[in-house]
């Protein structure tokens, strides 16, 4: 009986600690793209007074329009030089790292409005939108990965709210198509890597990175009097794809699926392990009685 209790307790302990240690999203390998706040394939167009903190570049199309009104802080305009070319290669690697993370919790309905999410990987099979005046809340220190199957629209005057230790350096958006950041958005956050283009509308404020053209050489960045501030390099204490930085954890859902209304595989595994341990204990006790 003592062995049965010990085995059952061990199974229960494994069930409890598994969610905390085994499932977490991972940061992508940004490489030399880490220092960039704005990076494009087909040029960068600006209209209005824009402030960018971090490096800037575009390749293979070197065109930069309206940069007389752009102030670059703590960074360099690399245009289409070798640094930008290398960063574009690393951008594609990071895009693939994000796109290939599994499993992801599938979010239905296409809307981010009013959601309160914990660290993990989230997927929209097609387009996604944060509608006008709405808020998306990210709660807790960790990595947040959003896989968007088509276009992403962040509506006018919307907010991405970080609470309970969530940081901009841990938020990543993989957008298969194009992304639009709405007018007067006061607080969009995260590194956004778009397969195609990125448009940032008038007076939007963004803490993160606008990296366009991961899939299409026509991917451009359009700015309209914005403030874009590159976050620090990767969050050093969080896991990164490939095992660099932080503690490498398998999987990437942040919170187990059984806690999000999905099929309770881990719960069933724990119950099965407990029943198996109990059965072994009973069998062992019967053998001892027969041999007594």
Kinemage of the C-alpha trace (Angstrom):
@kinemage 1
@onewidth
@group {chain A} dominant
@subgroup {mainchain}
@vectorlist {calphas} color= white
{ca unk a 1} P 0.000 0.000 0.000
{ca unk a 2} L 2.877 2.354 0.793
{ca unk a 3} L 4.326 1.797 -2.678
{ca unk a 4} L 0.919 2.447 -4.233
{ca unk a 5} L 0.559 5.734 -2.408
{ca unk a 6} L 4.081 6.782 -3.371
{ca unk a 7} L 3.526 5.895 -7.025
{ca unk a 8} L 0.199 7.701 -7.136
{ca unk a 9} L 1.721 10.776 -5.505
{ca unk a 10} L 4.581 10.790 -8.000
{ca unk a 11} L 2.152 10.614 -10.913
{ca unk a 12} L 0.140 13.483 -9.472
{ca unk a 13} L 3.297 15.529 -8.957
{ca unk a 14} L 4.341 14.984 -12.571
{ca unk a 15} L 0.908 16.108 -13.725
{ca unk a 16} L 1.154 19.287 -11.672
{ca unk a 17} L 4.676 20.318 -12.670
{ca unk a 18} L 4.368 19.448 -16.383
{ca unk a 19} L 2.353 22.557 -17.291
{ca unk a 20} L 4.856 24.828 -15.543
{ca unk a 21} L 8.007 23.368 -17.034
{ca unk a 22} L 7.310 21.630 -20.317
{ca unk a 23} L 5.197 23.925 -22.425
{ca unk a 24} L 6.424 27.337 -23.557
{ca unk a 25} L 6.661 29.369 -26.736
{ca unk a 26} L 10.170 30.232 -27.911
{ca unk a 27} L 11.722 33.389 -29.278
{ca unk a 28} L 12.839 33.254 -32.917
{ca unk a 29} L 16.465 33.488 -33.989
{ca unk a 30} L 16.583 37.129 -35.067
{ca unk a 31} L 20.362 37.167 -35.505
{ca unk a 32} L 21.598 40.429 -36.995
{ca unk a 33} L 17.989 41.589 -37.512
{ca unk a 34} L 17.825 42.103 -33.741
{ca unk a 35} L 19.280 45.625 -33.998
{ca unk a 36} L 16.713 46.770 -36.594
{ca unk a 37} L 13.553 48.688 -35.785
{ca unk a 38} L 12.471 48.936 -39.441
{ca unk a 39} L 13.551 46.485 -42.144
{ca unk a 40} L 12.020 46.086 -45.600
{ca unk a 41} L 12.514 44.290 -48.895
{ca unk a 42} L 11.003 46.831 -51.297
{ca unk a 43} L 11.780 50.195 -49.772
{ca unk a 44} L 10.631 52.424 -46.908
{ca unk a 45} L 8.312 55.387 -47.465
{ca unk a 46} L 7.761 58.051 -44.809
{ca unk a 47} L 5.425 61.033 -44.625
{ca unk a 48} L 5.390 63.283 -41.567
{ca unk a 49} L 7.748 63.478 -38.599
{ca unk a 50} L 8.889 59.999 -37.607
{ca unk a 51} L 11.270 58.914 -34.859
{ca unk a 52} L 12.904 55.496 -35.056
{ca unk a 53} L 15.049 54.044 -32.285
{ca unk a 54} L 17.162 51.286 -33.813
{ca unk a 55} L 18.667 50.399 -37.171
{ca unk a 56} L 16.899 50.923 -40.503
{ca unk a 57} L 17.425 49.246 -43.861
{ca unk a 58} L 15.846 47.892 -47.034
{ca unk a 59} L 17.039 45.244 -49.511
{ca unk a 60} L 16.948 44.369 -52.398
{ca unk a 61} L 15.085 47.617 -53.212
{ca unk a 62} L 17.159 50.430 -51.668
{ca unk a 63} L 14.573 53.230 -52.026
{ca unk a 64} L 13.945 55.353 -48.928
{ca unk a 65} L 11.488 58.218 -49.403
{ca unk a 66} L 10.708 61.089 -47.030
{ca unk a 67} L 13.677 60.450 -44.770
{ca unk a 68} L 14.394 64.138 -44.343
{ca unk a 69} L 11.652 63.994 -41.702
{ca unk a 70} L 12.962 60.831 -40.026
{ca unk a 71} L 15.068 60.975 -36.867
{ca unk a 72} L 17.060 57.818 -36.099
{ca unk a 73} L 18.131 57.347 -32.488
{ca unk a 74} L 20.549 54.707 -31.166
{ca unk a 75} L 20.823 53.200 -34.614
{ca unk a 76} L 22.084 53.528 -38.158
{ca unk a 77} L 20.397 53.892 -41.519
{ca unk a 78} L 22.048 50.995 -43.321
{ca unk a 79} L 19.999 51.491 -46.501
{ca unk a 80} L 20.896 48.454 -48.657
{ca unk a 81} L 24.397 47.763 -47.346
{ca unk a 82} L 25.873 44.404 -46.344
{ca unk a 83} L 24.471 44.716 -42.794
{ca unk a 84} L 20.956 45.053 -44.156
{ca unk a 85} L 21.453 42.168 -46.552
{ca unk a 86} L 22.543 39.903 -43.715
{ca unk a 87} L 19.652 41.063 -41.546
{ca unk a 88} L 17.200 40.220 -44.315
{ca unk a 89} L 18.491 36.645 -44.358
{ca unk a 90} L 18.084 36.427 -40.587
{ca unk a 91} L 14.602 37.931 -40.867
{ca unk a 92} L 13.524 34.966 -42.996
{ca unk a 93} L 14.997 32.537 -40.456
{ca unk a 94} L 13.080 34.237 -37.654
{ca unk a 95} L 9.868 34.212 -39.700
{ca unk a 96} L 10.182 30.462 -40.236
{ca unk a 97} L 10.963 29.879 -36.556
{ca unk a 98} L 7.700 31.584 -35.635
{ca unk a 99} L 5.616 29.976 -38.385
{ca unk a 100} L 6.807 26.464 -37.506
{ca unk a 101} L 6.107 26.539 -33.779
{ca unk a 102} L 3.645 23.840 -32.701
{ca unk a 103} L 1.294 23.186 -31.089
{ca unk a 104} L -0.554 26.519 -31.042
{ca unk a 105} L -3.907 27.327 -29.520
{ca unk a 106} L -6.251 28.153 -32.398
{ca unk a 107} L -8.239 31.319 -31.747
{ca unk a 108} L -11.588 31.421 -33.537
{ca unk a 109} L -13.526 34.399 -34.830
{ca unk a 110} L -10.570 36.382 -36.129
{ca unk a 111} L -10.802 39.076 -33.443
{ca unk a 112} L -8.311 39.917 -30.696
{ca unk a 113} L -10.792 42.262 -29.005
{ca unk a 114} L -10.900 42.020 -25.226
{ca unk a 115} L -8.783 38.887 -24.999
{ca unk a 116} L -6.620 38.341 -21.919
{ca unk a 117} L -3.840 35.930 -22.864
{ca unk a 118} L -0.991 34.294 -20.991
{ca unk a 119} L 2.389 33.384 -22.580
{ca unk a 120} L 2.101 30.840 -25.359
{ca unk a 121} L 1.558 30.309 -29.061
{ca unk a 122} L -1.706 31.468 -30.626
{ca unk a 123} L -2.923 30.922 -34.162
{ca unk a 124} L -5.478 32.508 -36.488
{ca unk a 125} L -5.987 30.346 -39.561
{ca unk a 126} L -6.788 33.388 -41.711
{ca unk a 127} L -6.911 37.136 -41.058
{ca unk a 128} L -6.910 38.674 -37.590
{ca unk a 129} L -8.041 42.061 -36.322
{ca unk a 130} L -7.976 44.172 -33.183
{ca unk a 131} L -10.981 46.384 -33.811
{ca unk a 132} L -11.151 50.148 -33.257
{ca unk a 133} L -10.826 51.280 -29.623
{ca unk a 134} L -10.351 47.731 -28.336
{ca unk a 135} L -7.645 46.296 -26.079
{ca unk a 136} L -5.635 43.071 -26.162
{ca unk a 137} L -4.129 42.198 -22.775
{ca unk a 138} L -1.015 40.036 -22.413
{ca unk a 139} L -0.549 38.862 -18.842
{ca unk a 140} L 2.655 37.376 -17.437
{ca unk a 141} L 6.358 37.209 -18.209
{ca unk a 142} L 7.066 34.892 -21.115
{ca unk a 143} L 7.027 34.506 -24.882
{ca unk a 144} L 3.899 35.329 -26.878
{ca unk a 145} L 3.780 34.087 -30.479
{ca unk a 146} L 0.910 35.023 -32.805
{ca unk a 147} L 0.642 33.122 -36.077
{ca unk a 148} L -1.617 34.962 -38.535
{ca unk a 149} L -2.634 32.971 -41.609
{ca unk a 150} L -3.388 36.009 -43.745
{ca unk a 151} L -3.396 39.766 -42.939
{ca unk a 152} L -3.261 41.487 -39.563
{ca unk a 153} L -5.172 44.706 -38.874
{ca unk a 154} L -4.585 46.674 -35.687
{ca unk a 155} L -7.440 49.180 -35.606
{ca unk a 156} L -7.328 52.884 -34.807
{ca unk a 157} L -6.747 53.890 -31.167
{ca unk a 158} L -6.290 50.308 -29.986
{ca unk a 159} L -3.970 49.162 -27.212
{ca unk a 160} L -1.878 46.084 -26.508
{ca unk a 161} L -1.701 46.119 -22.723
{ca unk a 162} L 1.213 44.381 -20.961
{ca unk a 163} L 0.577 43.373 -17.337
{ca unk a 164} L 2.006 41.087 -14.650
{ca unk a 165} L 5.537 41.159 -16.064
{ca unk a 166} L 4.817 40.841 -19.792
{ca unk a 167} L 7.487 42.617 -21.886
{ca unk a 168} L 7.569 43.880 -25.460
{ca unk a 169} L 10.755 41.897 -26.134
{ca unk a 170} L 8.771 38.683 -25.614
{ca unk a 171} L 5.953 39.443 -28.087
{ca unk a 172} L 6.169 38.202 -31.705
{ca unk a 173} L 3.772 38.429 -34.636
{ca unk a 174} L 4.209 36.189 -37.692
{ca unk a 175} L 1.938 37.569 -40.407
{ca unk a 176} L 1.662 35.583 -43.626
{ca unk a 177} L 0.285 38.518 -45.605
{ca unk a 178} L 0.414 42.235 -44.834
{ca unk a 179} L -0.006 44.143 -41.577
{ca unk a 180} L -1.641 47.503 -40.862
{ca unk a 181} L -1.208 49.445 -37.619
{ca unk a 182} L -4.068 51.899 -37.106
{ca unk a 183} L -4.134 55.665 -36.706
{ca unk a 184} L -3.307 57.041 -33.247
{ca unk a 185} L -2.611 53.584 -31.851
{ca unk a 186} L -0.971 54.544 -28.550
{ca unk a 187} L 0.729 51.316 -27.632
{ca unk a 188} L 1.266 48.552 -30.182
{ca unk a 189} L 3.975 46.132 -29.049
{ca unk a 190} L 6.101 43.309 -30.352
{ca unk a 191} L 8.342 42.239 -33.201
{ca unk a 192} L 6.187 41.872 -36.304
{ca unk a 193} L 7.561 39.908 -39.250
{ca unk a 194} L 5.311 40.127 -42.287
{ca unk a 195} L 5.467 37.969 -45.362
{ca unk a 196} L 4.550 41.028 -47.396
{ca unk a 197} L 4.189 44.726 -46.458
{ca unk a 198} L 3.668 46.737 -43.268
{ca unk a 199} L 1.748 50.024 -43.109
{ca unk a 200} L 1.892 52.161 -39.973
{ca unk a 201} L -0.763 54.862 -39.964
{ca unk a 202} L -0.647 58.431 -38.632
{ca unk a 203} L 0.683 58.947 -35.098
{ca unk a 204} L 0.845 55.259 -34.215
{ca unk a 205} L 3.314 54.440 -31.431
{ca unk a 206} L 5.043 51.069 -31.574
{ca unk a 207} L 7.481 49.386 -29.211
{ca unk a 208} L 8.925 46.605 -31.323
{ca unk a 209} L 10.201 45.905 -34.820
{ca unk a 210} L 8.615 46.311 -38.254
{ca unk a 211} L 10.240 43.645 -40.437
{ca unk a 212} L 8.620 43.302 -43.855
{ca unk a 213} L 9.097 41.128 -46.940
{ca unk a 214} L 9.961 37.774 -45.362
{ca unk a 215} L 8.121 35.982 -48.178
{ca unk a 216} L 7.822 38.581 -50.926
{ca unk a 217} L 10.479 40.891 -52.404
{ca unk a 218} L 7.623 43.410 -52.844
{ca unk a 219} L 7.297 43.788 -49.072
{ca unk a 220} L 7.658 47.480 -48.197
{ca unk a 221} L 7.209 49.565 -45.032
{ca unk a 222} L 5.073 52.711 -45.067
{ca unk a 223} L 5.339 55.211 -42.199
{ca unk a 224} L 3.102 58.210 -41.440
{ca unk a 225} L 4.565 60.289 -38.645
{ca unk a 226} L 5.224 57.475 -36.180
{ca unk a 227} L 7.356 56.596 -33.186
{ca unk a 228} L 8.927 53.139 -33.420
{ca unk a 229} L 11.215 52.026 -30.610
{ca unk a 230} L 13.129 48.787 -30.898
{ca unk a 231} L 12.914 46.812 -27.639
{ca unk a 232} L 16.056 45.392 -26.076
{ca unk a 233} L 17.648 42.387 -27.730
{ca unk a 234} L 15.907 39.084 -27.098
{ca unk a 235} L 14.615 38.662 -23.551
{ca unk a 236} L 17.738 36.992 -22.187
{ca unk a 237} L 15.992 34.771 -19.646
{ca unk a 238} L 13.413 33.392 -22.076
{ca unk a 239} L 13.906 30.339 -24.342
{ca unk a 240} L 14.920 30.801 -27.968
{ca unk a 241} L 14.420 28.419 -30.886
{ca unk a 242} L 17.529 26.318 -31.365
{ca unk a 243} L 18.492 26.443 -27.716
{ca unk a 244} L 20.151 29.840 -27.349
{ca unk a 245} L 19.205 31.998 -24.386
{ca unk a 246} L 17.162 31.010 -21.367
{ca unk a 247} L 16.101 27.470 -20.539
{ca unk a 248} L 15.146 25.386 -23.548
{ca unk a 249} L 11.673 23.969 -23.101
{ca unk a 250} L 9.925 21.536 -25.448
{ca unk a 251} L 6.599 22.507 -26.974
{ca unk a 252} L 5.252 26.015 -27.064
{ca unk a 253} L 1.724 26.519 -25.826
{ca unk a 254} L 2.505 28.353 -22.589
{ca unk a 255} L -0.555 26.968 -20.804
{ca unk a 256} L -1.558 23.333 -21.405
{ca unk a 257} L -4.449 22.734 -23.750
{ca unk a 258} L -6.492 21.031 -21.040
{ca unk a 259} L -6.560 24.356 -19.202
{ca unk a 260} L -7.877 26.127 -22.318
{ca unk a 261} L -10.918 23.981 -22.964
{ca unk a 262} L -9.204 21.517 -25.294
{ca unk a 263} L -9.132 17.733 -24.911
{ca unk a 264} L -7.496 16.899 -21.514
{ca unk a 265} L -4.670 14.645 -22.674
{ca unk a 266} L -2.365 15.426 -19.755
{ca unk a 267} L -5.149 14.854 -17.243
{ca unk a 268} L -5.935 11.480 -18.786
{ca unk a 269} L -2.245 10.542 -18.788
{ca unk a 270} L -1.981 11.467 -15.116
{ca unk a 271} L -5.085 9.480 -14.168
{ca unk a 272} L -3.859 6.517 -16.196
{ca unk a 273} L -0.460 6.620 -14.531
{ca unk a 274} L -2.082 6.806 -11.114
{ca unk a 275} L -4.416 3.866 -11.799
{ca unk a 276} L -1.541 1.842 -13.196
{ca unk a 277} L 0.599 2.542 -10.134
{ca unk a 278} L -2.282 1.569 -7.834
{ca unk a 279} L -2.872 -1.682 -9.729
{ca unk a 280} L 0.811 -2.586 -9.481
{ca unk a 281} L 0.732 -1.882 -5.752
{ca unk a 282} L -2.317 -4.126 -5.217
{ca unk a 283} L -0.748 -6.907 -7.272
{ca unk a 284} L 2.462 -6.670 -5.264
{ca unk a 285} L 0.548 -6.838 -1.986
{ca unk a 286} L -1.343 -9.967 -3.112
{ca unk a 287} L 1.914 -11.679 -4.029
{ca unk a 288} L 3.331 -10.945 -0.588
{ca unk a 289} L 0.231 -12.421 1.044
{ca unk a 290} L 0.496 -15.607 -1.037
{ca unk a 291} L 4.165 -15.969 -0.168
{ca unk a 292} L 3.591 -15.342 3.561
